[in-house]
Amino acid sequence: MVVLAGVTLDRVYAGSLLTLLVAGAALGSVLVSVAARRLPSWLVAPVSVLVMVGWTGWCLYLTADRAGLPGGFAEVVRDAAGNGIPRLLTAMIPVEPVPDTVLVPVVGAWLAGLAGAEVALRAGRVLLGYLPPVLLHVGAVYVVGPNAEPAIGPTVALVVVAGLGLAASTRREGDPVDGPAPTVPSGVRTRLAVTSAAGTAVVVAATTLLGPAVAALVEVRPVDPRRYVEPPQVQTLDENPLIRISGWALNPDQQLFQVKTAGAGGGTRIRLAVLSDYDGVTWRVGATYRNAGRILPTVPPAPHATVETVRQEITIGELSGQLLPAVPTPREVSGARVAYDPGTGTLIRPDGLSPGLRYTVTSARERPDANLLATANTPAGDEVARVLQVPEGAPEQLHRLATQLAQDNGAPYARAMAIEQWLAEHYRLVADAPSGHAYPNLAFFLFGPRNGGGQRGTSEQFAASFAVLGRLAGLPTRVVVGFAAPGDGPVRAGDAYAWPEVLFEGVGWVPFDPLPRPEDEPRPVEEDFRPQPEKPPPSEQPEPTVEPSTTPPPQAAPEEGEGRPGVSTPVLVTAVTGGFLLLVVAALAVLAGMRRTLTRNRLHRGPADLRVAGAWRELTDALRLAGRPVPADLSATEVAEATRRALSDAALLPAAAGQAGPQSGVGRAGAHPEGAVGRAGPQSGVGRAGAHPEGAVGRAGPRDEAAHRAVEELARLVNQVGFAPGQVTEAQAEAAAEAATACTQALRADRPRWRRLLWSVHPGPLRW
């Protein structure tokens, strides 16, 4: 049974090593208990735990050696013991068997085998001995969650094995019995028979009641426990590495790391980060990193793409942060514990980079078929909405430029080439441009006067401008930060730059190079585009504060006891009490105002459908305030029935509820032939009882009948909004508001006086 729990958990692991390790733990724990069954019970657990430590240590050594983890064995054991559970729940699927992902399953399997064997063999309680392995199996199912197919086979096998164990442990007729057979009195036999019958009845009843519910859970998507554990997060420095370009450009000789490349020629492009999210101010990574082993998940390459295997050995120098440089797309990493984001193909080291860190990464570099780009389309839909989003606030000049570049280029690739050519022909690449890629910075870079610092920037501005103009032209874009490695040897800060990428269907992400050629002289923007000049934006660096040249002379502090009249204790107590009461009154006034605003927004603002839903919210909140809450799974009709019962127990509607003026339709006993609720013309369905002119709610009946009908009509309108949206009229929405108000007043009137006073300031509806 313990081995079957390991099989269930192994569904999210790579290979079958975990099953073998769990099987060894299960076999070892049970054999130790069998071999030590003649020892005192208090001595078995320490002996078994000592053997468990040896087996667990061997498992950790084996997995660490297979994964090629750096560091000594003691360091690996400490790290696995301290981070075993969170890394197991944040590891990328398929999970590689490494020390921190096998420690918990191996120890859990050994302890379950020890507890089950001791209870079943020593105490003779076989059924109770099944509890530890069954709990281990349930835990394995929960940890896997929805990340694998249902574990029907191992679970059925678990039940079969349990049944065979019970059958094998039952005493058969004819088995030798030590000593004479005991005589069971007739009274004891009767009690045993009654107890057995009662137990059988309980089992049959539980099976009948719980069987359908348990069977229905087979089709229910299980909860993923991984969502409760936060995966590794990038630091602020790495969330927006684009701003580091300007700093690196000013210190080009800084040696960031060393690289040795095999399988590719010179000029390899090394990627550090992919930035897909833009809010109008900052480009961010926005990736979700999962702890990964040595082997990373593979993504099928694009059709017709040429895949080239590149192997690099990288030694970190002065590069800081968590992001690991690598040729896209990494497939295997050794020498460092990493976390991986499959969406962008980037790596981080959760522990951070340190000088001297050496790791080897094997990547599958794709080269798309250039012949497909001219006719390739760009994808659309929710999957790429993230890389198509253009935040609000983009300057009008950017819209005009994007429209100008796209109007003569219908094909997506032609639009991308037009943007690339525009940037390369009109702007100058410099190393001393200030950092910044917010909308004002990009507008100044694109349209600012040359003699004022405009039309010049680092690769940060070129890549960010391309990405924003591309999205305005309908292209899915992102910004990549990396390095142009000239070959084997040091990669310096001057090799760092940013470039944009565009996503094409059937091709994948294609990089573009909008940087100007060093020998080309940029053409003035004014020759092709004449926007209104803008003032240069403030730098992202904080402006130095100007200190005053003179300081005011210090004022002499009054000596203690001089010029300070004393305050009497009664005055002080009165002031504190009054201040406290004022705070309480102010808090109550604020709550009352917020409640009144909430009700007004619900009942009288927005479309008719939304106001009907708001009226229903007012009704359910009133029921909750009146001590009659309704479950969330009830239908509108069932809630209406519960409301009618609450109204029947409460006082009848107050007189004001049925006299809301000539426009009110709730409980009105006026002279209009069509009656009360929904009196807004022939389109209103609230309060009508067919076509009979006397069918209005409350036409001649008591006020409680009007309230009951108002609740029914409100439930009908809610159902209409849910199943036929857009059909509710303004008059029906007003009638729904009046019905909710009337029912609320009726429920409130039945409350004690002090509860009626607190009704309007109760904070519950603000947070429900």
FENRAVEN-V836657 format. One record per backbone hydrogen bond with DSSP energy under -1.0 kcal/mol. NH is the residue of the N-H (numbers start at 1). CO is the residue of the C=O. Records with the same first field share a line. If there is no record, write none. Layout:
# FENRAVEN-V836657
NH->CO + CO
This chain:
# FENRAVEN-V836657
5->1
6->2
7->3
8->4
9->5
10->6
12->9
13->10
14->95
20->16
21->17
22->18
23->19
24->20
25->21
26->22
27->23
28->24
29->25
30->26
31->27
32->28
33->29
34->30
35->31
36->32
37->34
39->36
43->40
47->43
48->44
49->45
50->46
51->47
52->48
53->49
54->50
55->51
56->52
57->53
58->54
59->55
60->56
61->57
62->58
63->59
64->60
65->61
66->62
67->63
69->64
76->72
77->73
78->74
79->75
80->76
81->77
82->78
83->79
87->83
88->84
89->85
91->87
92->291
95->12
98->96
101->98
102->98
103->99
106->102
107->103
108->104
109->105
110->106
111->107
112->108
113->109
114->110
115->111
116->112
117->113
118->114
119->115
120->116
121->117
122->118
123->118
125->119
126->124
129->125
131->128
134->130
135->131
136->132
137->133
138->134
139->135
140->136
141->137
142->138
143->139
144->140
145->141
147->144
152->150
155->151
156->152
157->153
158->154
159->155
160->156
161->157
162->158
163->159
164->160
165->161
166->162
167->163
168->164
169->165
175->172
189->185
190->186
191->187
192->188
193->189
194->190
195->191
196->192
197->193
198->194
199->195
200->196
201->197
202->198
203->199
204->200
205->201
206->202
207->203
208->204
209->205
210->206
211->207
214->210
215->211
216->212
218->215
219->216
227->224
228->225
239->235
243->240
244->241
245->242
248->244
249->245
250->246
254->251
256->491
257->491
258->315
259->489
260->313
262->311
270->483
271->326
272->481
273->481
275->479
277->284
279->282
284->277
285->239
290->340
291->90
292->338
296->331
305->302
306->367
308->365
310->363
311->262
312->361
313->260
314->359
315->258
316->357
317->256
318->255
319->256
324->347
326->271
331->362
332->362
333->294
334->360
339->348
340->290
341->346
345->341
348->339
349->322
352->349
353->321
356->316
357->354
359->314
360->334
361->312
362->332
363->310
364->329
365->308
367->306
372->369
389->385
399->395
400->396
401->397
402->398
403->399
404->400
405->401
406->402
407->403
409->406
415->411
416->412
417->413
418->414
419->415
420->416
421->417
422->418
423->419
424->420
425->421
426->422
427->423
428->455
430->457
439->280
442->438
443->439
444->440
445->441
446->442
447->443
448->444
452->449
453->450
454->449
457->428
462->458
463->459
464->460
465->461
466->462
467->463
468->464
469->465
470->466
471->467
472->468
473->469
474->471
475->470
477->387
478->501
479->275
480->499
481->273
482->497
483->270
484->495
485->268
489->259
491->257
493->254
494->252
495->492
496->493
497->482
499->480
501->478
502->510
503->476
504->508
505->377
507->504
508->504
510->502
512->500
520->517
523->425
527->524
528->525
529->525
562->559
572->568
573->569
574->570
575->571
576->572
577->573
578->574
579->575
580->576
581->577
582->578
583->579
584->580
585->581
586->582
587->583
588->584
589->585
590->586
591->587
592->588
593->589
594->590
595->591
596->592
597->593
598->594
599->595
600->596
601->597
602->598
603->599
604->600
611->607
612->608
613->609
614->610
615->611
616->612
617->613
618->614
619->615
620->616
621->617
622->618
623->619
624->620
625->621
626->622
627->624
628->623
634->631
639->635
640->636
641->637
642->638
643->639
644->640
645->641
646->642
647->643
648->644
649->645
650->646
657->654
664->661
675->672
679->676
680->678
684->681
695->692
699->696
706->702
707->703
708->704
709->705
710->706
711->707
712->708
713->709
714->710
715->711
716->712
717->713
718->714
719->715
720->716
721->717
722->718
723->719
724->720
727->724
733->729
734->730
735->731
736->732
737->733
738->734
739->735
740->736
741->737
742->738
743->739
744->740
745->741
746->742
747->743
748->744
749->745
751->748
756->752
757->753
758->754
767->764
768->764
